[in-house]
């Protein structure tokens, strides 16, 4: 994977050639090269491998999404800061099925690097809340859950948040034993 700045260099070279085409009187060619340079500028801000990975993930093709993400060899040099956040976010989603510790690391990195969309940030915090809850860190889980609820302005994660809250309530309730206590049963046996 090449450096992200190469895309900008290519865009500047194409724009320079477009200006040359305008000067030579080939206006149509110049306009075409301007549009071509816009593609490279767009790909600087939205990495093509992350876009393809999102498309595969939308189709529930986790293996295909992982293959596209694996093509990014050095995320620090190939991606902008927000793209590094999404790189970690996507890796966290894929790893969360098998390795919670690694998924937690990816989601925390994604949040620290930043995600552009609020619902993506809410989803990352919801996943972190689930991981914290399974590791018996209930206070951290409830804080992350309320943050996720605040970020979910469109209500896309409402059902998942409600389900997580119900699970947390069930876990915090003391377990009740029905029938006579064990010590009462033992007392009866000793009387016989």
Secondary structure, DSSP 8 states (H G I E B T S, - for coil): ---THHHHHHHHHHHHHHHHHHHHT-HHHHHHHHHHHHHHHHHHHS-HHHHHHHHHHHTT-HHHHHHHHHT-S-HHHHS-HHHHHHHHHHHHHHHTTT-HHHHHHHHHHHHHH--SSHHHHHHHHHHHHHHHHHTT-HHHHHHHHHHHHHH--S-TTHHHHHHHHHHHHHHHS-----SS-HHHHHHHHHH-
